[in-house]
Amino acid sequence: MTVIVDCKNDTVHIQGDIEELGDLTIDKDAYIDLVKGQAEHFISGAD
């Protein structure tokens, strides 16, 4: 699975099968928000 986060346009695109997430205790939307937040943090270079 590949998650593409476009911070400039505030969009997230998932390529592949979300079944790779397995039995996570969070739902798909919460997982996407988590990945998006991590991407924004990485891009900003914040510690």
MMTF fields as JSON, N, C-alpha, C and O atoms, coordinates in Angstrom:
{
  "mmtfVersion": "1.0.0",
  "mmtfProducer": "UNKNOWN",
  "numBonds": 187,
  "numAtoms": 188,
  "numGroups": 47,
  "numChains": 1,
  "numModels": 1,
  "chainsPerModel": [1],
  "groupsPerChain": [47],
  "chainIdList": ["A"],
  "bondAtomList": [4, 2, 8, 6, 12, 10, 16, 14, 20, 18, 24, 22, 28, 26, 32, 30, 36, 34, 40, 38, 44, 42, 48, 46, 52, 50, 56, 54, 60, 58, 64, 62, 68, 66, 72, 70, 76, 74, 80, 78, 84, 82, 88, 86, 92, 90, 96, 94, 100, 98, 104, 102, 108, 106, 112, 110, 116, 114, 120, 118, 124, 122, 128, 126, 132, 130, 136, 134, 140, 138, 144, 142, 148, 146, 152, 150, 156, 154, 160, 158, 164, 162, 168, 166, 172, 170, 176, 174, 180, 178, 184, 182],
  "bondOrderList": [1, 1, 1, 1, 1, 1, 1, 1, 1, 1, 1, 1, 1, 1, 1, 1, 1, 1, 1, 1, 1, 1, 1, 1, 1, 1, 1, 1, 1, 1, 1, 1, 1, 1, 1, 1, 1, 1, 1, 1, 1, 1, 1, 1, 1, 1],
  "groupList": [{"groupName": "MET", "atomNameList": ["N", "CA", "C", "O"], "elementList": ["N", "C", "C", "O"], "formalChargeList": [0, 0, 0, 0], "bondAtomList": [1, 0, 2, 1, 3, 2], "bondOrderList": [1, 1, 2], "singleLetterCode": "M", "chemCompType": "L-PEPTIDE LINKING"}, {"groupName": "THR", "atomNameList": ["N", "CA", "C", "O"], "elementList": ["N", "C", "C", "O"], "formalChargeList": [0, 0, 0, 0], "bondAtomList": [1, 0, 2, 1, 3, 2], "bondOrderList": [1, 1, 2], "singleLetterCode": "T", "chemCompType": "L-PEPTIDE LINKING"}, {"groupName": "VAL", "atomNameList": ["N", "CA", "C", "O"], "elementList": ["N", "C", "C", "O"], "formalChargeList": [0, 0, 0, 0], "bondAtomList": [1, 0, 2, 1, 3, 2], "bondOrderList": [1, 1, 2], "singleLetterCode": "V", "chemCompType": "L-PEPTIDE LINKING"}, {"groupName": "ILE", "atomNameList": ["N", "CA", "C", "O"], "elementList": ["N", "C", "C", "O"], "formalChargeList": [0, 0, 0, 0], "bondAtomList": [1, 0, 2, 1, 3, 2], "bondOrderList": [1, 1, 2], "singleLetterCode": "I", "chemCompType": "L-PEPTIDE LINKING"}, {"groupName": "ASP", "atomNameList": ["N", "CA", "C", "O"], "elementList": ["N", "C", "C", "O"], "formalChargeList": [0, 0, 0, 0], "bondAtomList": [1, 0, 2, 1, 3, 2], "bondOrderList": [1, 1, 2], "singleLetterCode": "D", "chemCompType": "L-PEPTIDE LINKING"}, {"groupName": "CYS", "atomNameList": ["N", "CA", "C", "O"], "elementList": ["N", "C", "C", "O"], "formalChargeList": [0, 0, 0, 0], "bondAtomList": [1, 0, 2, 1, 3, 2], "bondOrderList": [1, 1, 2], "singleLetterCode": "C", "chemCompType": "L-PEPTIDE LINKING"}, {"groupName": "LYS", "atomNameList": ["N", "CA", "C", "O"], "elementList": ["N", "C", "C", "O"], "formalChargeList": [0, 0, 0, 0], "bondAtomList": [1, 0, 2, 1, 3, 2], "bondOrderList": [1, 1, 2], "singleLetterCode": "K", "chemCompType": "L-PEPTIDE LINKING"}, {"groupName": "ASN", "atomNameList": ["N", "CA", "C", "O"], "elementList": ["N", "C", "C", "O"], "formalChargeList": [0, 0, 0, 0], "bondAtomList": [1, 0, 2, 1, 3, 2], "bondOrderList": [1, 1, 2], "singleLetterCode": "N", "chemCompType": "L-PEPTIDE LINKING"}, {"groupName": "HIS", "atomNameList": ["N", "CA", "C", "O"], "elementList": ["N", "C", "C", "O"], "formalChargeList": [0, 0, 0, 0], "bondAtomList": [1, 0, 2, 1, 3, 2], "bondOrderList": [1, 1, 2], "singleLetterCode": "H", "chemCompType": "L-PEPTIDE LINKING"}, {"groupName": "GLN", "atomNameList": ["N", "CA", "C", "O"], "elementList": ["N", "C", "C", "O"], "formalChargeList": [0, 0, 0, 0], "bondAtomList": [1, 0, 2, 1, 3, 2], "bondOrderList": [1, 1, 2], "singleLetterCode": "Q", "chemCompType": "L-PEPTIDE LINKING"}, {"groupName": "GLY", "atomNameList": ["N", "CA", "C", "O"], "elementList": ["N", "C", "C", "O"], "formalChargeList": [0, 0, 0, 0], "bondAtomList": [1, 0, 2, 1, 3, 2], "bondOrderList": [1, 1, 2], "singleLetterCode": "G", "chemCompType": "PEPTIDE LINKING"}, {"groupName": "GLU", "atomNameList": ["N", "CA", "C", "O"], "elementList": ["N", "C", "C", "O"], "formalChargeList": [0, 0, 0, 0], "bondAtomList": [1, 0, 2, 1, 3, 2], "bondOrderList": [1, 1, 2], "singleLetterCode": "E", "chemCompType": "L-PEPTIDE LINKING"}, {"groupName": "LEU", "atomNameList": ["N", "CA", "C", "O"], "elementList": ["N", "C", "C", "O"], "formalChargeList": [0, 0, 0, 0], "bondAtomList": [1, 0, 2, 1, 3, 2], "bondOrderList": [1, 1, 2], "singleLetterCode": "L", "chemCompType": "L-PEPTIDE LINKING"}, {"groupName": "ALA", "atomNameList": ["N", "CA", "C", "O"], "elementList": ["N", "C", "C", "O"], "formalChargeList": [0, 0, 0, 0], "bondAtomList": [1, 0, 2, 1, 3, 2], "bondOrderList": [1, 1, 2], "singleLetterCode": "A", "chemCompType": "L-PEPTIDE LINKING"}, {"groupName": "TYR", "atomNameList": ["N", "CA", "C", "O"], "elementList": ["N", "C", "C", "O"], "formalChargeList": [0, 0, 0, 0], "bondAtomList": [1, 0, 2, 1, 3, 2], "bondOrderList": [1, 1, 2], "singleLetterCode": "Y", "chemCompType": "L-PEPTIDE LINKING"}, {"groupName": "PHE", "atomNameList": ["N", "CA", "C", "O"], "elementList": ["N", "C", "C", "O"], "formalChargeList": [0, 0, 0, 0], "bondAtomList": [1, 0, 2, 1, 3, 2], "bondOrderList": [1, 1, 2], "singleLetterCode": "F", "chemCompType": "L-PEPTIDE LINKING"}, {"groupName": "SER", "atomNameList": ["N", "CA", "C", "O"], "elementList": ["N", "C", "C", "O"], "formalChargeList": [0, 0, 0, 0], "bondAtomList": [1, 0, 2, 1, 3, 2], "bondOrderList": [1, 1, 2], "singleLetterCode": "S", "chemCompType": "L-PEPTIDE LINKING"}],
  "groupTypeList": [0, 1, 2, 3, 2, 4, 5, 6, 7, 4, 1, 2, 8, 3, 9, 10, 4, 3, 11, 11, 12, 10, 4, 12, 1, 3, 4, 6, 4, 13, 14, 3, 4, 12, 2, 6, 10, 9, 13, 11, 8, 15, 3, 16, 10, 13, 4],
  "groupIdList": [1, 2, 3, 4, 5, 6, 7, 8, 9, 10, 11, 12, 13, 14, 15, 16, 17, 18, 19, 20, 21, 22, 23, 24, 25, 26, 27, 28, 29, 30, 31, 32, 33, 34, 35, 36, 37, 38, 39, 40, 41, 42, 43, 44, 45, 46, 47],
  "secStructList": [7, 3, 3, 3, 3, 3, 6, 6, 6, 6, 3, 3, 3, 3, 3, 1, 7, 4, 4, 4, 4, 7, 1, 7, 1, 1, 7, 2, 2, 2, 2, 2, 2, 2, 2, 2, 2, 2, 2, 2, 2, 2, 2, 2, 6, 7, 7],
  "xCoordList": [0.84, 0.0, 0.894, 1.917, 0.489, 1.189, 0.203, -0.913, 0.621, -0.204, 0.522, 1.654, -0.142, 0.426, -0.289, -1.507, 0.491, -0.06, 0.354, 1.543, -0.63, -0.388, -0.774, -1.939, 0.205, -0.06, -0.518, -1.345, 0.016, -0.341, -1.826, -2.477, -2.358, -3.758, -4.649, -5.849, -4.05, -4.78, -5.546, -6.727, -4.841, -5.461, -4.585, -3.374, -5.226, -4.544, -5.064, -6.272, -4.147, -4.531, -3.898, -2.704, -4.713, -4.232, -4.174, -5.162, -3.005, -2.838, -2.61, -1.792, -3.327, -3.154, -4.284, -5.316, -4.07, -5.102, -4.953, -3.885, -6.027, -5.969, -6.027, -5.9, -6.217, -6.225, -4.87, -4.765, -3.825, -2.497, -2.485, -1.593, -3.475, -3.553, -3.904, -3.662, -4.469, -4.801, -5.889, -6.846, -5.746, -6.758, -6.372, -6.306, -6.118, -5.792, -6.998, -8.146, -6.72, -7.812, -8.372, -9.35, -7.766, -8.304, -8.918, -8.523, -9.887, -10.529, -9.685, -8.675, -10.112, -9.355, -9.133, -8.017, -10.17, -10.04, -9.04, -8.252, -9.067, -8.125, -6.7, -5.764, -6.53, -5.21, -4.698, -3.527, -5.568, -5.177, -4.765, -3.768, -5.52, -5.162, -3.802, -3.019, -3.522, -2.239, -1.093, -0.087, -1.239, -0.204, -0.017, 1.111, -1.121, -1.045, -0.292, 0.553, -0.592, 0.095, 1.583, 2.396, 1.944, 3.355, 4.064, 5.213, 3.398, 3.991, 4.216, 5.273, 3.23, 3.368, 4.522, 5.285, 4.634, 5.712, 7.073, 8.012, 7.174, 8.415, 8.816, 9.98, 7.842, 8.119, 8.554, 9.437, 7.929, 8.258, 9.637, 10.217, 10.157, 11.463, 11.437, 12.482, 10.241, 10.108, 10.678, 10.668, 11.172, 11.728, 10.69, 10.976],
  "yCoordList": [-1.164, 0.0, 1.239, 1.285, 2.233, 3.502, 4.605, 4.64, 5.501, 6.646, 7.897, 8.164, 8.664, 9.902, 11.06, 11.202, 11.892, 13.029, 14.301, 14.578, 15.066, 16.358, 17.431, 17.819, 17.906, 18.89, 20.225, 20.911, 20.589, 21.868, 21.919, 22.947, 20.819, 20.764, 20.063, 19.9, 19.647, 18.999, 17.758, 17.584, 16.9, 15.67, 14.467, 14.587, 13.314, 12.05, 11.046, 10.934, 10.314, 9.298, 7.973, 7.905, 6.93, 5.597, 4.732, 4.594, 4.149, 3.208, 1.83, 1.661, 0.866, -0.488, -0.881, -0.214, -1.96, -2.575, -2.169, -2.336, -1.635, -1.226, -2.42, -2.257, -3.606, -4.795, -5.013, -5.741, -4.379, -4.475, -3.875, -4.159, -3.05, -2.458, -3.501, -3.3, -4.6, -5.684, -5.29, -4.608, -5.715, -5.479, -4.317, -4.468, -3.161, -1.987, -1.593, -1.82, -1.012, -0.604, 0.763, 1.221, 1.425, 2.69, 2.476, 1.568, 3.319, 3.159, 3.794, 4.447, 3.591, 4.051, 5.562, 6.022, 6.343, 7.796, 8.26, 9.173, 7.645, 8.006, 7.648, 8.395, 6.522, 6.119, 7.12, 7.496, 7.554, 8.525, 9.835, 10.44, 10.278, 11.499, 11.353, 12.303, 10.184, 9.923, 10.02, 10.677, 9.378, 9.405, 10.831, 11.275, 11.542, 12.92, 13.797, 14.602, 13.645, 14.426, 14.133, 15.044, 12.862, 12.497, 13.072, 13.503, 13.086, 13.651, 15.153, 15.671, 15.842, 17.281, 17.58, 18.524, 16.784, 16.952, 16.713, 17.48, 15.671, 15.344, 16.465, 16.862, 16.968, 18.009, 19.305, 20.004, 19.621, 20.87, 20.816, 21.856, 19.612, 19.456, 19.687, 19.885, 19.662, 19.89, 18.722, 17.582, 19.017, 17.963, 17.445, 16.555],
  "zCoordList": [0.0, 0.0, 0.0, 0.683, -0.774, -0.825, -0.478, -0.996, 0.398, 0.765, 0.289, 0.694, -0.58, -1.1, -0.418, -0.521, 0.286, 1.006, 0.278, 0.123, -0.164, -0.802, 0.207, 0.296, 0.961, 2.024, 1.456, 2.057, 0.304, -0.297, -0.657, -0.47, -1.167, -1.577, -0.554, -0.774, 0.57, 1.655, 1.176, 1.476, 0.422, -0.055, 0.282, 0.471, 0.351, 0.595, -0.419, -0.628, -1.052, -2.035, -1.622, -1.33, -1.603, -1.234, -2.476, -3.197, -2.721, -3.817, -3.216, -2.311, -3.72, -3.211, -2.28, -2.208, -1.581, -0.758, 0.703, 1.291, 1.292, 2.689, 3.64, 4.854, 3.093, 3.944, 4.602, 5.589, 4.054, 4.659, 6.059, 6.859, 6.345, 7.68, 8.736, 9.926, 8.294, 9.215, 10.19, 9.823, 11.416, 12.44, 13.341, 14.561, 12.744, 13.544, 14.392, 14.01, 15.527, 16.402, 16.0, 16.592, 14.998, 14.517, 13.141, 12.41, 12.794, 11.497, 10.386, 10.649, 9.175, 8.003, 8.045, 7.804, 8.347, 8.366, 9.421, 9.17, 10.586, 11.645, 11.217, 11.502, 10.542, 10.059, 9.029, 9.059, 8.119, 7.101, 7.764, 7.37, 8.766, 9.493, 10.171, 10.202, 10.708, 11.356, 10.348, 10.616, 9.207, 8.173, 7.66, 7.448, 7.462, 6.985, 7.988, 7.597, 9.255, 10.289, 10.327, 10.486, 10.18, 10.166, 8.951, 9.053, 7.807, 6.592, 6.76, 6.401, 7.3, 7.511, 8.48, 8.277, 9.504, 10.492, 9.816, 10.027, 9.021, 8.319, 7.365, 7.312, 6.614, 5.627, 6.293, 5.795, 7.423, 8.118, 8.777, 9.091, 8.985, 9.614, 11.108, 11.729, 11.693, 13.135, 13.919, 13.456, 15.102, 15.963, 16.916, 17.717]
}
